[in-house]
């Protein structure tokens, strides 16, 4: 690019993000004969995976966790551990000759005549097509309760947690009952901590495996029946497997797990042992928080507890408004794309911005080839 203007010839396609979705798009676009420019704000590809906690294993099995045209090797364990998760994007990029432009944060995307202008890294890049693929775990959500700013101990989001030593003290309050919260509550309890978990809403629990098969493999039923029918068909089996967990302070969601994902965007907890620890008294379930007074937390049922540290497992959001501004018909009120995997405007696609029952990596492997084929047809 010319150094005096920061502008150059128009690109065919720009992909924003060099995580799993961005890399998958890069490989699929190259398979269509295109040369995508991949922009990544971090210093490494797959940066979100590098931030994950030490005990991470993918909850989906390896057959549902690989990206297009490059599955995990047969020698890999069924559930991929953190180190292989971190190494996989590097291998994938090298295999397909992908060289993302790193340390290149996208500041603005705007529509122009004949395409799009992407402002990134102090440069303006003009392109005929652009595909944001920054993921569903980009913006950490933080809870806010009266008195939180006066809590004397550390308050971490799961994004910043690596191991129990990151949270000093004996008494830890974990806020949230998603997959990260459930697994990290176990991590802390196994370290000998006194762990309480705030569970504010009705929940669904799923076993990691059913009849010896990963729970994700049963997504096949959704290709045969509507998702609510699948919930009705599987409910008796799940009850027999998981049991009645209401007696432990957990309220069963009135919606089945598939309806909860599709209608509310909430992923059920895949139980890796959290429920067993709750039953054994090693993790205590608490209701929602009303307020904090110093290190004392008052819950909505009037009970209280004192804690040395707080871990917020309050999830992530998506907000592309800083990038796109006010573009009606593209983003909802929170800044999440209204749809993924279809052309939303001439030359604009979004990849994998909605949670799905069959796992995000599997969804990426379905969306990326479809988008790449549409981009190739659009560019002609």
Secondary structure, DSSP 8 states (H G I E B T S, - for coil): --TTTS--S-EEEEEE--SHHHHHHHHHHHHTT---EEE-SSSSTTHHHHTS-TT-B-SS-GGGT-BTTB---TTS-SS-BHHHHHHHHHHHHHHTT---B-S--EEEEEEETTEEEEEETTEEEEEEEEEE---SSSEE-----BTGGG--S-EEEGGG--SGGGS-SSEEEEE--SHHHHHHHHHHHHTT-EEEEE--S-B-EEESEETTEEGGGGGGHHHHS-HHHHHHHHHHHHHHHH---GGGT--B-SS-HHHHHHHH----EEESSHHHHHHTTSEEEE--EEEEETTEEEETTS-EEE-SEEEE---EE---HHHH-S-TTTB-TTS-BS-SSS-SBTTEEE-S-S--TT-HHHHHHHHHHHHHHHHHHHH-
